[in-house]
Amino acid sequence: MISDIPALVSQGAFSEDNILGWIFQLAWILIFVVFMFYGQRIQTMLMLKEIESSLYRLKMMRDKGREIVISTIKETGKPDEDPTPRVDRFLEHVDIGPVSLDPVGIIQRLEHLMDVRNTRFKDEVRLMAPHADETQINNLTNVLEAALALNQIYKSIRHYYLLGKKTLSLYIIMQLQMILPLVMKESEAFANALRAFTLGQPIGDGAGALVAAKLMYGREKRRIAKDIVVSKVPIDGRTAYVLKAEGPGGKVGKPGEAIKEILEENEGKVSMIILIDAAMKLEGEKLGEVAEGIGVAIGGPGVEKYKVEDITVKYKVPINAVLIKEDIGDAVSTMRKEVFEAVNVAIERIKRLIHERTKEGDTVIIAGIGNTIGIGQ
């Protein structure tokens, strides 16, 4: 056997090229073994690193939102004491939903909790900013809600990040990594919303309110429900009750209650209801694209939507919807040009619907749904 070594050497088995080849083969075998036994752990650590980077960005957005809230309150409300401790307490606010084991009456219970929440928020803002007027109070409430949302998102992501890091559970970490792009997109939208709310600028979600504002401009208005105003507007020989949240403060009001009141005032003699609202666009759809449909176009937890559905079933009134397509980022940030231009398209669609589906002398209801910040009437 030993006598064969000179022959192997003479044949080049241990030449320089072959030695390099053996080294590369051994390296690949070593890498394969490492990945076979530690691949999942390495993958987990890489995903944790990616999540950690996003978590840092979320923390920056959360902290910036908090700073904006405090500086805006100091500038607008001119408080006698530092509002920081009260703001920090507010950012830890928790909403507890009604019990759903027995669904009977859940809408009324949910509405009650929402009313309590809204009252509590505005009372807190009045204490933080004692010199702010009503419009500023509504806008500051929106600013605080955006900051609250950022804080809750950050804490939720941090919770699952730390839980995944603690347990090294690939399934927890993988699920968190999968939803992170959507979470970051939503968080960036709320971060951008802070500027619009602080300055009192119209936002994309106010597209429906802007449609109503244009239709009722120059007409006499009256309050029909909480934070909702209505005007009688003649359109093509029909009488249109046009309603929206009372601006220019950041309000959404109770459009369902308003529609119910108008229907009962007219004893159900309404030919059609048209609701205009912003709708989430799909990827590939154009911003500001206008679509038509049927049903109650009111977002949120569903209380106002339920009221409209309930009363329209009673009086058998058809419901039509005109939707302006937007992304989540467009909906809560300063209204973009495409959305503003889509408002005129939506008005033309409304007039066409009224002309084609009602007769002269009929009564219709047009409800502009959405946050009316920066939009008067």
C-alpha positions, 0 to 999 in steps of 0.5 A: 500500500505504501509502495503505491503512494509514489505512483499516486503522486506521480499520477497527480492525485495530490497535485496543487489543483486537486488539493484545491478541489478537495478543499472546496469539496470539504468546504461544501460538505461542511456547509451542507452539514451546518445547514442540515443541522442549524439551517432553521436556527440561522433562518430564524436569526435572519428573520429576527434581524429583519423584524428588529429593523422594522420594529426600530422604524415603528418605534421611531414613528411612534416616538415622533407621533408622540412628540407631534401630539405634545408640541401641537397641544402646547402650541394650540391649547396653551396649557398651564402645565406640561401635557406630557404625562397626560398624553403618555397616559392617553397613549396607553388607552384600551378599548374593551368591546361588548360581550358577543356570546349573546348577540341580542342588543350588541349594536346598542351596547357597541354604540354606547361604548363608542359614545363613551369613548368619543366623549372621554377622548374629547374631555381628555383633549379639553383638559390637555388643551384648555384654550382650544376651540371646538374645531381644534379639539376635534382635530387634536382628537384625531391627532391623538387617535393616530398616535394611539394607533401607532403606539398600539401597533408598535407594542403588538409587533414588539410583543410577538417579536420578543415572544418569538425571540424568547421561544425561537419558534419559527412559526411565530417569527415567520407569521410576523415576518409575513405580515410586516409589509402590510403592518409597515404600510398601515403604520406609515399611513398613520404617521403621514396622517399626523401632519394632515390632522395637525394642520387641519387639512382635508384627507382622502377619507373626506371625499364623500364629505366633500361631495356633499359639501359641494352639493349643499354649498350656499344652501340653508343647513340644519343639524339633523343628528349628532355632528351631522348637518343636512340641506334640501337641494333641488336636483333635476326636479327632485328634492335631495336631502344632502347630509354630511358631518359638520366641518371643518373639525375632524368629525364623522358624526352619525350618518345612520341616525341622520338617514333614519331621522329623514326617512321618518320625517318623510314617512318612508316616502323616499325613492332612493338613498345614495351614499358616497364614501372612500373605498379601499382600492386593489393593487393595480386600480387607479387612485381616484377611480369611481365605482358604483354599487348597492349597499350601505357604504359606511365603514367603521364598526358597523353601528351606523351601517346597521341603522341604515340597513334596518330602517331601509328594510322597514320602508323598502328604500333602495340603497346605492353606493358611489365609491372613490377608490383609495389606498389606506395611505391616501385615505388618512393623509392629505387629500391628493389631486386625483381624489379631489378630481374624482369628487366631480366625477362622483357628483356626475354619477350621482346626478345620472343615478337620480335622473335614471332611477327616479322621477320628477317630484321624488325625494332622495337622500344623498349622504357624504360619508367620511371624516370632514376635517378641513371641509366646511359646508 
